[in-house]
Amino acid sequence: SDVLDLFAAGLTAEQILEEMPDLEANDLQAALLYASRKLNHPVLVP
């Protein structure tokens, strides 16, 4: 939820990665995909 909270606060992916150096860009995508699935609102992912 920390990642989602940071996105909601207006931070960009780059800023989140600076704040949380243990994460990679794929981790941010995974967090968004997880949240989308939990909300049962599927999004097409290429």
C-alpha positions in Angstrom: 0.0 0.0 0.0 3.0 2.3 0.4 3.5 2.4 -3.3 -0.1 3.1 -4.0 -0.1 5.9 -1.3 2.9 7.5 -2.9 1.2 7.4 -6.4 -2.0 8.9 -4.8 0.1 11.6 -3.3 1.2 12.6 -6.7 4.7 11.2 -6.9 6.0 9.9 -10.2 7.4 6.4 -10.6 10.9 7.9 -10.7 10.3 9.7 -7.4 9.0 6.5 -5.8 12.0 4.6 -7.0 14.2 7.2 -5.4 12.3 7.1 -2.1 12.3 3.3 -2.1 15.7 2.2 -3.6 15.0 -1.5 -3.0 12.2 -1.4 -5.6 12.5 -1.6 -9.4 10.1 -0.4 -12.1 8.6 -3.8 -12.4 7.7 -3.8 -8.7 5.6 -0.6 -9.3 3.8 -2.2 -12.2 3.1 -5.3 -10.0 1.7 -3.2 -7.2 -0.7 -1.5 -9.6 -1.7 -4.8 -11.2 -2.4 -6.3 -7.8 -4.5 -3.4 -6.8 -6.5 -3.5 -10.0 -7.2 -7.2 -9.6 -8.2 -6.7 -6.0 -10.7 -4.1 -7.2 -11.9 -6.5 -9.8 -11.3 -3.9 -12.5 -9.1 -5.7 -15.1 -6.9 -3.7 -17.3 -5.4 -5.0 -20.5 -1.7 -5.3 -20.1 0.4 -5.6 -23.3 
